[in-house]
Amino acid sequence: MTTTLAPPAKPWTRAEFEDRLRAVGQDRYHDRHPFNIRMHQGGLGPDEVRSWITNRFHYQRHIPVKDALITAKLESPRLRRTWLRRIEDHDGRHEGEGGIERWLRLGEAAGLDRRTLLSGENVLPGVRLAVEGYVNFCRLRPPLEAVAASLTELTAPDLMRLRIEAFERHYPWIAADGLDYFRTRVDQGRRDSTEALDLVLRWARTREDQERAVAALSFKCDVLWALLDAVQQHAGQHGPRERV
C-alpha cells in the first residue's frame, strides 16, 4: 500500500499575502492593549507613565542591537546599507543624536533621571524576558522571519500620531520637546515598513515561507503585548497613582 502525499499548499498571491500580514497588525498590535488604551484616554497617573517610559526604553535601546543582527544576515551591500540606516536612526551618527537619545529626553521631560534609565535597574523581569526573546529571535531566525517581525512598523505611524495627540492633551506636565521621538518615528516608521514589506513579499516564494513570515509578525506582536502586560501588572500591584 502506498501513501500519497498531499501537494504543497499553493502560495498566496502577493495581494493575499500582504493582506494577511496587515491583518496581523490590525488584530494583534499592542495599540489594542488595555494599558495603551488607558494611556491614550488620559487614564494614567505620573508614576504609571514613568514606569512605561522606563520599561519601554529597555526595548528601544535593543532595537539597534536586533538590527545589527539582521544586518549581519543580509547578503548584499545594498541591503546592508539600507538596514544600517535603521541603526543610525536609533544610535545617531554622533553623540547626542538618534532615537535612543530622544527617548532619554522623553524620560527627563517626565521627571526621570537619565543615569537611572541607562542603568536599567528599574526594568521589570517580564520586560527583560520579552525583549531578550525578540533579540534572540532576530539572532537565530533566517532573514525572512527576522525582517517580517519588524513589520509591526506598518501600524506604528498611526499609533505615533495618536500618542502625540494624547500626550499633548492629557499629560501636559511632560514638556512638548520630550515628544520628539514620536514625531520623528511617524515618517521613519512609514519608510521602514515600506522597505521591509517589499523584502518580505519578494523573499517569501512558497506558502511555507509566507506562513513563517506571518508567524514571525505574530510573535513580534506577542513581544510588545507581553511588555505591556508586565507594566500593567506592576501598576496594578502598586495601586492607583497620584494624578497631576
Backbone bond lengths (Angstrom), bond angles and torsions (degrees), N, CA, C in turn:
res aa  C-N    CA-C-N  psi(-1)  N-CA   C-N-CA  omega(-1)  CA-C   N-CA-C  phi
1 M - - - 1.469 - - 1.528 108.74 -
2 T 1.281 116.33 131.30 1.465 120.59 179.83 1.518 110.21 -107.35
3 T 1.315 114.64 148.95 1.458 121.12 178.78 1.527 109.18 -104.01
4 T 1.294 115.99 126.83 1.463 120.92 179.08 1.518 109.14 -94.07
5 L 1.303 115.11 120.23 1.461 119.31 179.82 1.518 109.87 -80.01
6 A 1.295 115.04 139.63 1.463 119.25 177.14 1.521 109.19 -67.56
7 P 1.308 117.22 141.33 1.474 119.16 177.88 1.524 110.21 -64.53
8 P 1.326 117.22 151.03 1.465 119.16 178.98 1.522 110.83 -60.71
9 A 1.315 115.17 147.78 1.459 120.22 -179.14 1.525 110.31 -60.95
10 K 1.290 115.32 142.35 1.450 121.07 179.78 1.527 109.74 -69.51
11 P 1.330 117.99 135.67 1.478 119.21 178.26 1.530 111.16 -59.69
12 W 1.314 115.92 147.33 1.450 119.74 171.01 1.531 109.07 -66.09
13 T 1.291 116.96 153.44 1.458 119.12 170.94 1.518 108.95 -65.90
14 R 1.312 116.92 164.93 1.461 120.43 179.14 1.527 110.79 -56.72
15 A 1.329 116.33 -42.74 1.466 119.85 -179.49 1.524 111.21 -66.63
16 E 1.338 117.24 -41.40 1.470 120.46 178.81 1.529 110.88 -64.07
17 F 1.320 115.60 -42.45 1.466 120.42 -179.99 1.530 110.18 -62.85
18 E 1.325 116.83 -46.70 1.466 119.47 179.20 1.523 110.74 -61.67
19 D 1.318 117.20 -40.30 1.471 119.82 179.03 1.520 110.98 -61.11
20 R 1.334 116.80 -39.09 1.470 119.85 -179.67 1.526 111.11 -68.28
21 L 1.321 116.99 -38.86 1.462 119.71 176.93 1.519 110.52 -64.36
22 R 1.320 116.65 -45.74 1.468 119.87 -179.38 1.528 111.07 -65.33
23 A 1.320 116.55 -33.28 1.463 119.58 179.58 1.526 111.89 -64.73
24 V 1.340 116.65 -33.00 1.464 119.51 177.22 1.528 109.84 -60.20
25 G 1.337 116.28 -47.70 1.452 119.44 179.15 1.514 112.78 -63.60
26 Q 1.317 116.57 -40.37 1.460 120.01 -179.29 1.525 111.99 -66.02
27 D 1.334 116.40 -34.35 1.465 120.81 -175.34 1.523 113.88 -91.92
28 R 1.371 116.98 -28.53 1.455 118.64 -167.19 1.525 114.30 -127.42
29 Y 1.319 118.29 -0.06 1.460 119.99 -179.01 1.526 109.61 -66.58
30 H 1.320 116.20 153.22 1.461 119.64 -171.93 1.520 114.45 -75.88
31 D 1.341 117.96 2.75 1.459 118.32 172.16 1.525 111.00 -65.06
32 R 1.340 116.88 -17.94 1.463 121.91 178.96 1.535 112.18 -88.86
33 H 1.316 117.33 -7.45 1.465 119.52 -178.28 1.531 109.86 -64.92
34 P 1.345 117.96 139.75 1.467 120.54 -179.04 1.531 113.79 -54.81
35 F 1.328 117.39 -34.96 1.464 118.82 179.94 1.525 110.59 -67.05
36 N 1.337 117.09 -43.53 1.458 119.78 177.30 1.523 111.30 -62.67
37 I 1.319 116.71 -42.03 1.468 119.93 179.40 1.523 110.34 -61.40
38 R 1.319 116.21 -43.98 1.463 120.15 179.64 1.530 110.49 -64.76
39 M 1.339 117.06 -39.41 1.458 120.86 177.17 1.524 111.04 -58.61
40 H 1.323 115.73 -47.42 1.460 119.48 -174.66 1.517 112.33 -75.42
41 Q 1.320 117.06 -17.36 1.463 120.51 175.17 1.524 112.78 -90.81
42 G 1.341 116.25 0.72 1.461 120.40 179.01 1.511 114.07 82.90
43 G 1.338 117.57 20.49 1.449 120.74 -174.19 1.517 115.94 -91.01
44 L 1.330 118.75 4.57 1.464 120.56 -178.66 1.524 110.77 -96.83
45 G 1.327 115.42 143.30 1.447 120.63 168.88 1.520 110.61 -84.56
46 P 1.332 117.36 167.86 1.463 120.68 -177.66 1.521 114.31 -54.75
47 D 1.341 117.74 -41.13 1.463 119.67 -178.92 1.523 111.37 -65.22
48 E 1.331 117.04 -35.14 1.460 119.91 178.24 1.524 111.47 -69.77
49 V 1.329 116.31 -40.00 1.462 119.99 176.49 1.524 110.06 -61.60
50 R 1.322 116.36 -44.52 1.468 119.92 -179.39 1.525 111.29 -65.88
51 S 1.327 117.39 -36.34 1.456 120.02 177.77 1.528 110.15 -64.54
52 W 1.312 116.27 -41.70 1.470 119.59 178.55 1.528 110.53 -64.37
53 I 1.327 117.34 -44.51 1.467 120.32 179.59 1.527 109.96 -60.32
54 T 1.320 116.98 -44.16 1.463 121.73 -178.87 1.524 111.74 -61.29
55 N 1.315 115.98 -47.91 1.462 119.93 -175.50 1.516 112.21 -76.84
56 R 1.315 116.93 -35.27 1.468 118.89 176.08 1.530 110.26 -67.18
57 F 1.320 118.06 -30.31 1.460 120.37 177.51 1.524 111.11 -60.77
58 H 1.332 116.63 -33.89 1.467 119.22 178.69 1.529 109.82 -62.40
59 Y 1.329 116.41 -35.96 1.463 120.38 174.40 1.523 110.50 -69.94
60 Q 1.333 117.18 -47.38 1.465 121.35 -176.41 1.530 111.94 -57.24
61 R 1.317 116.70 -42.77 1.459 119.07 -175.24 1.527 111.84 -71.10
62 H 1.325 117.49 -15.32 1.466 120.41 177.71 1.524 112.85 -95.36
63 I 1.322 118.39 -4.23 1.465 119.99 177.52 1.530 111.31 -60.56
64 P 1.344 120.44 -48.94 1.468 118.26 177.92 1.524 112.97 -66.15
65 V 1.317 117.79 -23.84 1.468 120.27 176.57 1.524 109.99 -67.71
66 K 1.325 116.27 -48.04 1.473 118.44 179.83 1.526 110.08 -68.09
67 D 1.336 117.84 -33.03 1.464 119.47 178.20 1.527 111.53 -69.23
68 A 1.317 117.25 -33.01 1.468 119.72 174.77 1.526 110.49 -64.95
69 L 1.324 116.71 -38.16 1.464 120.43 178.08 1.528 111.02 -66.54
70 I 1.321 116.73 -38.94 1.463 120.38 177.28 1.526 110.20 -67.34
71 T 1.336 116.98 -42.95 1.466 121.06 -179.68 1.516 110.91 -56.56
72 A 1.322 116.53 -40.29 1.469 120.66 -178.48 1.527 112.58 -65.14
73 K 1.335 117.86 -18.95 1.463 121.34 -179.29 1.527 112.43 -89.90
74 L 1.328 117.78 -15.00 1.459 121.09 -173.66 1.519 110.29 -80.52
75 E 1.309 116.14 138.63 1.460 120.30 -168.60 1.518 114.64 -92.91
76 S 1.322 118.70 -17.87 1.465 119.11 -176.23 1.522 111.02 -112.63
77 P 1.333 117.36 145.93 1.466 120.48 176.45 1.525 112.48 -56.69
78 R 1.339 117.02 -36.78 1.458 119.71 -178.66 1.523 110.63 -63.00
79 L 1.330 117.11 -45.46 1.458 119.93 179.44 1.523 111.50 -66.74
80 R 1.328 116.43 -39.21 1.468 118.67 179.26 1.527 110.52 -64.21
81 R 1.339 117.38 -40.24 1.471 119.56 177.77 1.524 110.57 -61.82
82 T 1.333 116.23 -40.54 1.463 119.89 179.03 1.515 111.19 -61.55
83 W 1.329 116.06 -45.08 1.467 118.72 -176.40 1.535 111.70 -76.09
84 L 1.317 117.03 -29.49 1.465 119.18 176.66 1.522 111.69 -60.80
85 R 1.328 116.64 -31.19 1.461 119.31 178.38 1.524 111.48 -60.03
86 R 1.327 116.58 -32.47 1.461 119.96 178.09 1.532 110.87 -64.61
87 I 1.322 115.96 -38.30 1.464 119.08 177.59 1.517 109.84 -64.50
88 E 1.326 116.58 -43.70 1.467 120.34 177.64 1.522 111.64 -62.10
89 D 1.330 116.84 -37.02 1.462 119.75 179.22 1.524 111.14 -57.34
90 H 1.314 116.73 -36.60 1.464 119.75 -177.27 1.527 112.99 -94.58
91 D 1.323 117.69 -39.00 1.461 120.14 -178.83 1.525 112.42 -86.56
92 G 1.337 116.93 -23.16 1.457 120.82 -174.25 1.515 111.26 78.09
93 R 1.315 115.03 158.66 1.466 119.29 174.76 1.523 111.33 -82.39
94 H 1.317 116.43 -25.63 1.460 121.77 -177.63 1.527 108.97 -134.54
95 E 1.316 114.95 162.68 1.464 120.98 178.14 1.523 109.58 -57.78
96 G 1.328 115.82 137.14 1.463 119.76 178.35 1.515 114.13 86.98
97 E 1.348 117.59 8.74 1.454 121.45 179.21 1.528 109.48 -120.14
98 G 1.324 115.48 165.94 1.453 120.78 170.21 1.519 114.24 97.60
99 G 1.339 114.32 170.01 1.448 120.77 -175.47 1.514 114.38 -65.57
100 I 1.322 117.77 -35.33 1.465 119.58 178.49 1.529 110.15 -64.58
101 E 1.324 116.51 -41.85 1.460 120.22 176.90 1.525 110.73 -62.43
102 R 1.335 116.73 -41.65 1.471 119.37 179.92 1.520 110.91 -65.47
103 W 1.355 117.10 -33.61 1.465 118.42 177.54 1.525 110.73 -70.39
104 L 1.305 117.84 -36.86 1.463 120.44 175.10 1.527 110.96 -60.81
105 R 1.324 116.10 -38.40 1.472 120.02 178.09 1.526 111.01 -68.38
106 L 1.341 116.65 -33.73 1.464 119.24 173.03 1.523 109.72 -60.79
107 G 1.331 116.31 -45.46 1.458 119.61 178.31 1.519 112.20 -59.29
108 E 1.320 116.79 -44.03 1.463 120.18 179.14 1.523 110.98 -64.39
109 A 1.344 116.86 -39.05 1.463 120.18 178.68 1.527 111.49 -64.30
110 A 1.342 116.04 -25.99 1.461 120.73 178.71 1.528 112.22 -91.39
111 G 1.326 117.67 2.71 1.453 121.31 176.88 1.513 115.17 93.78
112 L 1.331 117.29 17.11 1.463 121.05 178.80 1.522 110.49 -96.08
113 D 1.319 115.75 148.80 1.455 121.32 178.67 1.527 109.84 -83.52
114 R 1.316 116.88 130.40 1.462 122.35 -177.59 1.534 111.10 -58.99
115 R 1.310 117.14 -43.91 1.463 119.57 -177.43 1.526 111.60 -64.98
116 T 1.337 116.25 -35.08 1.464 119.50 177.64 1.520 110.53 -68.34
117 L 1.329 116.89 -40.99 1.465 120.21 176.44 1.529 110.74 -59.29
118 L 1.315 116.49 -46.39 1.459 121.04 -177.72 1.524 111.74 -67.60
119 S 1.315 117.40 -29.40 1.461 120.05 -179.83 1.526 112.01 -69.81
120 G 1.338 116.92 -27.72 1.456 121.00 -178.29 1.511 114.09 72.03
121 E 1.316 117.79 12.27 1.468 119.52 -172.52 1.527 113.19 -68.30
122 N 1.326 117.69 -21.42 1.466 120.32 -177.88 1.535 113.06 -102.69
123 V 1.323 117.12 11.58 1.464 120.39 179.32 1.530 109.35 -75.39
124 L 1.305 116.47 134.20 1.458 121.84 -177.18 1.537 111.40 -74.41
125 P 1.331 117.34 147.02 1.475 120.20 -179.58 1.529 112.92 -56.62
126 G 1.325 117.48 -40.68 1.450 120.00 179.79 1.515 112.99 -62.47
127 V 1.326 115.66 -34.60 1.463 120.44 177.56 1.521 109.85 -69.39
128 R 1.313 116.45 -42.75 1.477 119.60 177.93 1.531 110.78 -58.43
129 L 1.323 116.55 -44.05 1.461 120.14 -178.88 1.526 111.41 -65.04
130 A 1.334 117.04 -41.75 1.465 120.47 -179.69 1.521 110.80 -63.55
131 V 1.320 116.58 -45.92 1.460 120.40 -178.02 1.523 110.48 -67.77
132 E 1.321 117.33 -42.16 1.465 120.45 178.20 1.522 110.42 -61.27
133 G 1.341 116.31 -38.46 1.455 119.88 178.36 1.515 112.08 -62.28
134 Y 1.326 116.72 -40.19 1.460 120.36 179.99 1.527 111.16 -69.42
135 V 1.324 117.53 -43.97 1.466 120.47 179.09 1.526 110.16 -61.67
136 N 1.322 116.80 -43.32 1.460 119.61 179.46 1.528 111.89 -67.02
137 F 1.313 117.08 -33.52 1.460 120.35 175.20 1.530 109.64 -59.49
138 C 1.329 117.09 -47.19 1.467 120.72 179.81 1.525 111.57 -68.03
139 R 1.309 117.21 -28.06 1.461 121.13 177.97 1.533 111.06 -72.75
140 L 1.325 117.12 -38.47 1.464 121.08 -168.31 1.522 114.75 -100.25
141 R 1.322 117.44 -25.52 1.452 119.49 -174.78 1.525 111.41 -89.51
142 P 1.327 117.83 157.38 1.475 120.81 179.98 1.527 111.52 -67.28
143 P 1.342 116.43 165.11 1.466 120.11 -175.12 1.519 114.33 -54.38
144 L 1.330 118.46 -39.99 1.459 120.13 -179.27 1.515 111.23 -55.44
145 E 1.318 117.19 -49.37 1.456 120.90 -176.32 1.530 111.67 -72.01
146 A 1.329 116.34 -38.64 1.471 119.23 179.22 1.519 110.78 -63.54
147 V 1.338 117.03 -42.08 1.461 120.34 178.68 1.527 110.67 -70.82
148 A 1.322 117.48 -40.52 1.460 120.66 179.59 1.525 111.54 -60.10
149 A 1.329 116.57 -35.52 1.462 119.73 179.35 1.524 112.07 -62.58
150 S 1.334 117.03 -25.15 1.465 120.13 -179.62 1.521 112.89 -76.84
151 L 1.332 117.81 -5.34 1.460 120.48 -173.36 1.528 114.01 -74.97
152 T 1.323 117.63 4.97 1.468 118.23 165.77 1.536 109.93 -58.78
153 E 1.337 116.25 -18.98 1.469 120.70 177.45 1.526 112.14 -63.73
154 L 1.332 117.74 -17.40 1.456 119.77 176.41 1.526 111.35 -61.12
155 T 1.315 115.85 -32.69 1.461 121.60 -176.73 1.523 112.06 -99.06
156 A 1.322 117.13 -18.66 1.461 121.54 -171.90 1.534 114.82 -61.16
157 P 1.348 121.10 -42.50 1.471 118.76 -177.16 1.527 113.55 -56.44
158 D 1.329 117.19 -41.56 1.465 119.54 178.27 1.525 110.70 -64.48
159 L 1.329 116.21 -38.74 1.464 119.83 178.39 1.526 110.73 -65.27
160 M 1.332 117.51 -39.27 1.458 120.20 179.21 1.525 111.46 -62.20
161 R 1.332 116.71 -42.40 1.468 119.50 178.66 1.523 110.74 -63.48
162 L 1.319 116.43 -42.28 1.460 120.41 177.89 1.518 110.83 -63.17
163 R 1.317 116.31 -40.08 1.460 120.31 -177.59 1.529 111.50 -67.65
164 I 1.314 116.82 -41.31 1.468 119.94 177.75 1.522 110.08 -58.26
165 E 1.320 116.04 -48.65 1.465 120.64 -179.80 1.524 111.27 -61.06
166 A 1.343 116.14 -42.60 1.461 120.15 -178.42 1.522 111.85 -65.58
167 F 1.332 117.09 -43.26 1.461 119.95 -178.90 1.526 111.03 -67.82
168 E 1.306 116.55 -40.44 1.468 118.99 178.91 1.533 110.89 -64.11
169 R 1.315 116.57 -35.72 1.467 120.18 -176.70 1.525 112.39 -82.29
170 H 1.332 116.85 -44.51 1.463 120.02 -168.72 1.528 114.44 -102.02
171 Y 1.331 117.79 -20.57 1.462 120.06 -175.39 1.535 110.21 -127.60
172 P 1.338 116.91 57.84 1.473 119.84 -176.98 1.518 113.10 -66.30
173 W 1.331 117.81 -11.04 1.461 120.68 177.53 1.535 111.42 -72.37
174 I 1.337 117.15 -11.46 1.462 121.23 172.72 1.526 108.22 -91.90
175 A 1.319 117.08 122.89 1.466 121.60 -177.06 1.524 110.68 -56.83
176 A 1.343 115.77 143.01 1.468 121.32 -174.30 1.518 112.45 -57.96
177 D 1.348 117.75 -37.96 1.465 118.76 -177.93 1.532 112.31 -70.98
178 G 1.322 117.22 -11.10 1.452 120.34 174.65 1.516 112.79 -70.60
179 L 1.343 117.13 -13.46 1.459 121.60 -178.68 1.519 112.91 -93.17
180 D 1.323 116.78 9.53 1.465 120.00 -176.07 1.524 112.72 -61.26
181 Y 1.329 117.67 -31.70 1.469 118.86 178.92 1.521 110.05 -58.67
182 F 1.328 116.86 -46.97 1.459 120.25 -177.69 1.533 110.88 -64.12
183 R 1.322 116.53 -41.00 1.467 119.89 -179.37 1.530 110.95 -62.37
184 T 1.309 116.36 -42.07 1.465 120.48 -178.62 1.526 111.79 -67.14
185 R 1.328 116.90 -36.16 1.459 120.32 -174.20 1.530 113.31 -74.57
186 V 1.331 118.17 -14.85 1.462 118.86 177.68 1.527 110.08 -59.07
187 D 1.344 116.64 -53.47 1.465 120.14 -178.96 1.529 111.85 -75.96
188 Q 1.335 117.09 -39.93 1.469 119.13 179.76 1.527 110.93 -62.20
189 G 1.312 116.85 -42.62 1.457 120.09 -178.78 1.516 112.03 -64.76
190 R 1.323 116.31 -38.36 1.465 119.65 178.15 1.528 110.61 -64.91
191 R 1.329 117.06 -44.24 1.465 121.11 178.87 1.519 111.22 -64.51
192 D 1.328 116.88 -47.32 1.459 120.86 -176.30 1.531 111.58 -64.72
193 S 1.325 116.34 -41.40 1.461 119.05 -178.38 1.522 111.42 -67.92
194 T 1.318 117.15 -35.52 1.471 120.38 177.55 1.521 110.45 -62.79
195 E 1.342 116.41 -45.05 1.468 120.89 179.74 1.521 111.26 -65.05
196 A 1.326 117.01 -46.34 1.464 120.37 -177.46 1.522 111.51 -67.02
197 L 1.319 116.78 -39.76 1.460 119.79 179.42 1.527 110.99 -62.06
198 D 1.323 117.18 -41.74 1.464 120.16 178.59 1.532 110.97 -60.80
199 L 1.336 116.96 -41.57 1.460 119.99 178.59 1.526 111.37 -62.73
200 V 1.311 116.34 -47.38 1.465 120.08 -177.21 1.528 110.69 -63.95
201 L 1.319 117.70 -42.07 1.459 120.67 -179.94 1.529 111.52 -64.28
202 R 1.331 116.65 -33.40 1.465 120.05 179.73 1.520 112.46 -80.47
203 W 1.327 116.92 -37.05 1.460 120.79 -174.71 1.528 112.98 -75.70
204 A 1.313 117.33 -35.42 1.471 120.95 -174.70 1.523 109.05 -82.92
205 R 1.323 116.23 93.90 1.468 121.25 -174.31 1.525 112.58 -95.58
206 T 1.310 117.98 -22.85 1.459 121.12 -179.62 1.527 109.41 -109.76
207 R 1.318 114.76 163.59 1.474 119.16 177.96 1.530 109.98 -62.89
208 E 1.335 116.31 -37.32 1.463 119.56 178.58 1.526 110.83 -62.00
209 D 1.331 117.04 -44.45 1.458 120.31 177.99 1.529 110.80 -61.66
210 Q 1.317 116.39 -42.21 1.462 120.21 -179.69 1.524 111.12 -62.54
211 E 1.320 115.89 -42.68 1.464 119.29 179.88 1.525 111.23 -66.99
212 R 1.335 116.78 -35.14 1.460 119.66 176.70 1.536 110.59 -65.27
213 A 1.316 116.96 -37.84 1.454 120.47 178.74 1.527 110.70 -65.59
214 V 1.320 116.71 -43.54 1.467 120.44 177.88 1.531 110.38 -62.11
215 A 1.333 116.25 -41.80 1.468 120.14 179.15 1.522 111.46 -64.98
216 A 1.329 117.03 -36.72 1.467 120.54 178.71 1.519 110.86 -64.31
217 L 1.322 116.55 -42.48 1.464 119.82 178.14 1.522 110.84 -66.25
218 S 1.324 116.94 -38.01 1.472 120.33 176.40 1.524 110.82 -62.20
219 F 1.335 115.82 -41.52 1.469 120.07 177.50 1.521 110.47 -59.17
220 K 1.336 117.18 -44.93 1.463 119.68 -179.05 1.529 110.88 -62.48
221 C 1.323 116.67 -38.81 1.464 118.94 175.93 1.525 110.60 -61.58
222 D 1.327 116.70 -38.06 1.466 120.65 177.46 1.528 111.23 -63.43
223 V 1.331 116.53 -38.28 1.466 120.52 178.18 1.523 110.29 -60.26
224 L 1.324 116.76 -49.45 1.460 120.49 -178.19 1.527 111.30 -66.09
225 W 1.321 116.04 -36.09 1.466 120.49 178.07 1.526 110.69 -66.80
226 A 1.347 116.35 -42.52 1.463 120.69 -179.85 1.523 111.22 -63.63
227 L 1.330 116.53 -36.52 1.459 120.49 177.36 1.524 110.33 -58.86
228 L 1.335 116.28 -46.97 1.463 119.63 -179.86 1.526 111.93 -71.18
229 D 1.327 117.44 -31.94 1.471 119.59 173.92 1.524 110.46 -56.03
230 A 1.339 115.87 -45.62 1.463 120.13 -178.12 1.524 110.81 -64.66
231 V 1.320 117.21 -43.23 1.468 120.82 -179.70 1.528 110.13 -65.70
232 Q 1.317 117.01 -42.82 1.464 120.38 -179.53 1.519 111.69 -64.87
233 Q 1.336 116.71 -42.19 1.464 119.96 179.23 1.526 110.35 -62.80
234 H 1.316 116.39 -41.96 1.462 120.06 178.53 1.523 110.64 -61.22
235 A 1.336 116.54 -42.54 1.462 119.90 179.30 1.527 110.75 -63.04
236 G 1.336 116.59 -40.31 1.456 120.46 -179.94 1.523 112.60 -66.21
237 Q 1.333 116.92 -36.82 1.458 120.81 -179.96 1.519 112.16 -68.31
238 H 1.333 115.91 -27.04 1.454 119.23 -176.30 1.525 113.52 -103.03
239 G 1.332 116.22 10.06 1.460 120.92 171.35 1.516 113.22 75.05
240 P 1.330 116.60 179.01 1.458 121.70 -179.31 1.518 110.92 -65.32
241 R 1.299 114.65 150.65 1.457 120.14 -176.85 1.520 111.78 -110.75
242 E 1.299 114.72 157.30 1.456 121.89 177.22 1.525 109.80 -56.27
243 R 1.315 117.51 139.24 1.447 122.54 175.73 1.515 108.83 -102.66
244 V 1.331 115.62 147.58 1.474 121.57 176.67 1.516 108.40 -103.61
